[in-house]
Amino acid sequence: MGEQPIFSTRAHVFQIDPTTKKNWVPTSKHAVTVSYFYDNTRNVYRIISLDGSKAIINSTITPNMTFTKTSQKFGQWPDSRANTVYGLGFSSEHHLTKFAEKFQEFKDAARIAKEKMQEKMELTSTPSQESAGGDLQSPLTPESINGTDDERSIQDVTQDSDARAEINQSSLPFTHSTTIGKHWESELATLKTNNAKLTAALLESTANVKQWKQQLTAYQDEAERLHKRVSELECLSGQANVLKTHKTELNRTIEELEAQMKDKEEEIERLKKDIEGAKELETQRDTLSQQLQLSVHLCFGPEEKVKYGFNNDILDF
């Protein structure tokens, strides 16, 4: 039946930077499907992920692999065959935990399959008790332990025959796997090219980020300058309000002074009129005094003037 997917999830895919071995390089622009595959013809578990028609993960699980959780939503594992480290970013801790559990499960299954294969190979390569029986009384020699050259030749022929039989039985699946391997090699070459392009794009993005940071700093400085200017204008506005209030008070004081001045002018006019009236009264008094003196002078004689107390000096003209 070939390879069949047995578990799938979605995650953002990364690979370690082959140059620095520290930074992560994204190999997918968005979350993609990451699947575990099982090849029952070879008893092999693999992790495969495609971004469109391009393979961005093709990792065969071995018993020596270890999946490590580096955060609540990120995990990684090294692949010595691909000479890289894969990283997956999940949308939740639950998805990361489920993927890690499956990794451990299939890793254990790969280990058990490898052990069974080794046992089968050992059973196939171990000579039977009848052929190895011989003389139990004979001393132990390298030939009795490892077999003579003829025995080893017979074992090699037997093993070769068994291997050829297995190859003949599974020739079609292996031919198919070879085709798939060539396909993945082509995809790997394409991935390397895309990786180089992504690295160049990342460098360009880094330069753009630096430029954006400079622009942001300039905008922040401009915003701070405008904020200070607004504060100054608000201060000036407050001062303008104070000046406006002071001007209103001055206008009120001027109006009061003008009213007082008007009152004083009216009083001066009244006093002028009083002075003119006093002058008229003084003129009338002088006139009456002259008329009185004239009347006394005409009506009284010297003795009568003395008698009534009129002064001649006063009455003389």
Number of C-alpha atoms within 10 A of each C-alpha: 7 14 17 13 15 11 14 15 16 19 23 19 26 21 23 19 16 14 7 8 11 9 12 16 18 19 20 17 10 11 16 17 14 23 20 23 21 20 16 13 13 14 14 19 24 21 18 18 23 15 17 9 8 14 19 25 23 17 20 20 23 19 15 12 15 16 17 13 17 10 10 15 17 20 19 20 18 19 18 13 8 13 10 16 17 23 25 21 20 21 14 12 15 12 18 22 17 12 23 18 13 14 21 16 12 21 23 16 18 21 16 13 16 16 12 12 13 12 12 12 14 11 11 15 14 12 17 10 8 7 8 14 10 10 8 8 6 8 8 9 9 9 11 14 9 10 15 12 10 9 15 14 12 13 17 13 12 15 16 12 12 15 14 13 12 11 13 11 11 13 13 11 17 17 11 11 17 12 12 12 13 11 12 18 13 14 17 18 11 15 19 13 12 13 18 12 12 16 15 12 12 14 12 12 12 12 12 12 12 12 12 12 12 12 12 12 12 12 12 12 12 12 12 12 12 12 12 12 12 12 12 12 13 12 12 12 12 12 12 13 12 12 12 12 12 12 12 12 12 12 12 12 12 12 12 12 12 12 12 12 12 12 12 12 12 12 12 12 12 12 12 12 12 12 12 12 12 12 12 12 12 12 12 12 12 12 12 12 13 14 12 13 18 14 12 15 17 9 10 14 11 11 10 12 16 12 10 9 9 17 11 13 7 8 16 9 9
